[in-house]
Amino acid sequence: MPGGIPLIDILIFAIIAIFLGLRLRSVLGKRTGFEQDFSREQQNHEAADSSLAPAEVTTLTGDGVSAVMSADPSFSEKEFIKGASAAYGMILNAFAEGDLETLKTLLGYEMNISFADAIRERQKADETLAIDLQSIDRAVISSAKLRDGVASLVVEFTSRQQRVLKSSDGSVIDGDSETVETFIDLWTFERDISSTDPTWLLVETETVQQ
């Protein structure tokens, strides 16, 4: 082709573009709404499929994981548990360190207020809290429901932790740095299924065994 790009060069460029696209996909992986950056711009790559777009939601109320999956076909129980477990550790760590900025991205409105108040009270008393999450031995969805397009999933975590609360002079107020305790917590995560925002927020916590 005089004055133009040879056909063979066009084919080579196309093959390189496809290869780079596949490499990027393998590196970035599938996002779940629970990643460490917790960006509001997170998009599950499956949302690119028009069949999974929010406009396709037909069931806005129901009980069980199946109701959530019906409303959001891209939902993966396995990926959700993986993300919830990561969030569990991050929230505990942020609470212990008094990291309000991180907590704002992970908690619902009322939980943010509750956690912030507890942190401020601790700081006012000049107390320090250390939480060492040694392991999460079990994480399962114990209940699920969908109400008016808002999905609520309760996750039961069984974990082994060391928690120590100290006063300003370093004396131990609660806990024991030498003892690993078993905790069973029920954490409720919520998300508006009709929203393009994939982030699940923690809206309720309950410790059933310590």
Residue pairs with C-beta under 8 A, 6 or more apart in sequence:
1 7
25 45
30 44
30 45
30 46
30 79
31 42
31 43
31 44
31 45
31 198
32 44
32 76
32 79
32 80
32 82
32 83
32 198
33 42
33 44
33 83
33 191
33 197
33 198
33 199
33 200
34 80
34 82
34 83
34 84
34 86
34 87
34 199
34 200
35 42
35 83
35 86
36 86
36 90
38 105
38 106
38 199
40 197
40 199
42 197
42 198
42 199
43 196
43 198
44 74
44 198
46 52
46 74
47 53
47 74
47 196
47 198
50 56
51 73
52 72
52 73
52 74
54 193
54 194
54 195
54 196
56 73
57 71
57 72
57 149
57 193
57 194
58 70
58 71
59 67
59 70
59 71
59 146
60 71
60 146
60 147
60 148
60 149
60 193
60 194
61 67
61 146
61 147
61 148
62 68
62 70
62 71
62 145
62 146
63 144
63 145
63 146
64 144
64 145
65 77
65 141
65 144
65 153
67 144
67 145
67 146
68 75
68 144
68 146
68 151
68 153
68 193
69 75
69 77
71 146
71 149
71 151
71 193
72 151
72 193
77 141
80 141
80 153
80 200
81 139
81 140
81 141
81 155
83 200
84 139
84 153
84 155
84 187
84 189
84 200
85 136
85 139
85 157
87 106
87 189
87 200
87 202
88 133
88 136
88 139
88 155
88 157
88 159
88 185
88 187
89 133
89 136
90 102
90 106
91 103
91 106
91 107
91 202
92 131
92 133
92 161
93 99
93 131
93 133
94 102
94 103
94 106
95 103
95 115
95 118
95 119
95 129
95 131
96 129
96 130
96 131
98 119
98 122
98 123
100 115
100 116
100 119
103 112
103 115
103 116
104 112
105 199
106 201
106 202
107 115
107 201
107 202
107 203
108 190
108 201
108 202
108 203
110 203
111 201
111 202
111 203
111 204
111 205
122 128
122 129
125 167
125 168
126 167
126 168
127 165
127 166
127 167
127 168
127 173
128 165
128 166
129 163
129 164
129 165
129 166
130 162
130 163
130 164
130 166
130 177
131 161
131 162
131 163
132 161
132 162
132 163
133 159
133 160
133 161
134 159
134 160
134 161
134 162
134 180
135 159
135 160
136 157
136 158
136 159
137 158
137 159
137 160
138 156
138 157
138 158
139 155
139 156
139 157
139 158
140 155
140 156
141 153
141 154
141 155
141 156
142 154
142 155
142 156
142 186
143 153
143 154
144 151
144 152
144 153
144 154
145 151
145 152
146 152
146 193
149 192
149 193
149 194
150 190
150 191
150 192
150 193
151 190
151 191
151 192
151 193
152 188
152 189
152 190
152 203
153 188
153 189
153 190
153 200
154 186
154 187
154 188
155 186
155 187
155 188
155 189
156 184
156 185
156 186
157 183
157 184
157 185
157 186
157 187
158 182
158 183
158 184
159 182
159 183
159 185
160 180
160 181
160 182
160 183
161 180
161 181
161 183
162 175
162 176
162 177
162 179
162 180
162 181
163 174
163 175
163 181
164 172
164 174
164 175
164 176
164 177
165 172
165 173
165 174
165 175
166 172
166 173
167 173
181 210
182 209
182 210
183 207
183 209
183 210
184 207
184 208
184 209
184 210
185 205
185 206
185 207
185 208
186 204
186 205
186 206
186 207
186 208
187 202
187 204
187 205
187 206
188 202
188 203
188 204
188 205
189 200
189 201
189 202
189 203
190 200
190 201
190 203
191 197
191 198
191 199
191 200
191 201
